[in-house]
Every structure is written in structure tokens, then in C-alpha cells.
Amino acid sequence: MIGILQDFSKAELENLIAEMGEKKFRAAQLFEGLTQGKKVSEITSLSKSFKERLLEGYEDAPITIEQEYHSKDGTKKYLFRLADGHLIEGVLMKYKYGYTQCVSTQVGCRMGCKFCASTLGGLIRNLSAGEILAQITLVNALHKEEKSGDSKGARAVTNVVLMGSGEPLDNYDNVVKFLRLITAEEGFGMSARNISLSTCGIVPKMYALAEENLPVNLTVSLHATTDEERVRTMPIAKAYKIADVLKACENYFAKTGRRYYFEYTLIDGENCDEEHAKRLIDLLKGKPCHVNLIRLNEVKERSLSAATDKKAYRFLGMLEKGGLSATLRRQIGVDIGGACGQLRADYLQEK
Ligand code: SAH
């Protein structure tokens, strides 16, 4: 596979351009074009001969849009094709303040969570930092007419969540590099505070992330209140106990000052009865955290069922009464391909 220019920071591009014997300002023009989501061949400030030389060693674009789906509620889903032909997916959600984009960090996933479609075919490969970044620069460019009034005035995508396919902390180095690239002042310049990283709870990497000086919002997929119950839907629970996950969260708060979040998907008969609410309250009460309840998006390859709305609100009520900060996520984009990995799985099956 040939290289990906979006993997380079501005300083790294300057070195590359110097090695090619080109003037330094070419690196700035190239970096600016890539940050704007352009293909190399579309950057008009660069000479044709220079672009030809670049394209001998690097992809014109690391990803392209294969399919786009629009929901009645304004949510958009994208199926992207990578340069080597693999598919990944992403979601764009419209809020009052701007767009939040959900990005993938791996092709497939090896964590094996029972409710999740991303993991159906296992892990195929990690995404590079530039392949994660390019999902955002590409979609941002498509919406730049709708940019919000942020300080630079150039971004339509104001928030990013690492909640697409893949386990971000299983692709740690590339994900951290991506976080440095997207928060770089000379680049896209997004604040770490506007980025949420969701993990199934890979404890040693949670400690490592706390040391990176990248104060993103840390979100942990909990989905159960005892280790015995958690292991039924999440194999990672064999490796790390809930108590150790919670200690890693507390460390993250101590190091970054950022409160942390839990994702809790409501699965009927599994994790959303009164006993579970009581245990969740015991686990989390008084901690600087927030619980996001999610209705299960039923995956046809799996046998788990969603809790009814009535049960979901009852569970939320019990948590709130118990003193937890919690919300039930409103369901969006349900008419366009459901949960993590479902779009890609369906598309691959059709082909
Ligand atoms: N691997 C990371 C991030 C990706 S998933 C993690 O585990 O956190 C983002 C969230 O969606 C996770 O909380 C995941 O457990 C949840 N999720 C996955 N499939 C789902 C489904 N079918 N219905 C509801 N939530 C789901």
C-alpha cells in the first residue's frame, strides 16, 4: 500500500517536502488543502508536476464516499471506501450548535460484544491516523456552507465521537496520533473537549490516555453491573473487572479534571430491572460521571432484544432517584441502518 499524506503533521510534511527538494511553502499549501478535505489532485495552488511526483508515493485520497443515506430527522450515514477497498461507516448528527460526527477507528473489531454488529466479521485492520482524520475533513468539506460560528469559522463539524466501528484503545498509537492531528492549532484545530472517545474498557490504555495531555471526554461502555453479567455480552470483561475499570476512570478524572461517561445499552431481561438499577447506583453514586442510556438497536444476527420505552424510562427514573446523573439517548437515524457496523454488514451481505 502506498502512503497516506493525511498521516503527516505539518512539521512532518515539511520534512517530506524538503527531502523531495521542494520549497517549504509547498508543505503549507499541501497541508492546508488536505485539512480542507481536498484530494491531492484538487489542490490548485500546487503545480501539476509536483502533484504527479507526490502521487507516485501517496494516495490521492485515503477514503471516498461509497454510499450516503439521509434520515428524515437530518442524520446522515456514510459508507466510506478505503484506498485498499475495505469499507467503514460513519454518522453525522445535526444539533443546534453544529454537527457531531461519529467516526470509525478500525475495519471491523475483535472485541466480540454480543449486541454489536461491528464485530461480526472480526478485526480486519487498524485505521491509520490519517484515515480517521480524513473521514472528518471529507464530510466537513461537504457541509462547509453550513459552518457554525466557531473561532476559525471554518468548521461545520464541531464535535467528534469515536463511537463508530472499532475499539479506539485497541488501535492506541494511531488513535492518539489522530487526536494530536485533529487538535493541532495549525490544522483542523478542534478542542479536545469537543471529542469523545468510547472504549469497552481496556484498563492499561485508559491509564496511558490519561498521561497524553489530550483531555478528551472518556466514555466507557459498561452495559452491566456485575462481572458475571458483563462477561455474558462483553468478552473483554474476562480481562478487566468492573472495579478496575472504575479505578481507571477515577484516575482519568484526577489527571485531566474531566468527568467521565458511561454508555449503558438497555437489553431486555439482561440489564435493566430494578436490581440492576440498584447496583448501578451503588457502583457510581457520588462519582464525577454521567450515564448515557441507549436503547438497543436490534442486530438481526444476534438474539438480544431492546427494552420497551416504558422500561427504559422506568430505569432512567430509578437512576435519577438514586442520585445519578443520567439521560436516555433519543433515537436518531433509525430509518437508515441502525447501530454500529450494521450498515457495512448489510452492504457486504448484499454484494
Ligand atoms: N468500541 C468502543 C466504541 C464503539 S461503540 C466501545 O465499545 O465503546 C459505541 C457504543 O455503541 C458502545 O457503547 C457500544 O457498546 C454501543 N453499541 C454497539 N452496538 C449497539 C447496538 N446494537 N445497540 C445499542 N448500542 C450499541
Residues whose N, C-alpha, C, O or C-beta is under 5 A from the ligand:
A	BS01	SAH	F115 C116 A117 L162 M163 G164 G166 E167 P168 S198 T199 C200 S221 E263 T265 I294 R295 L296 N297 A339 C340
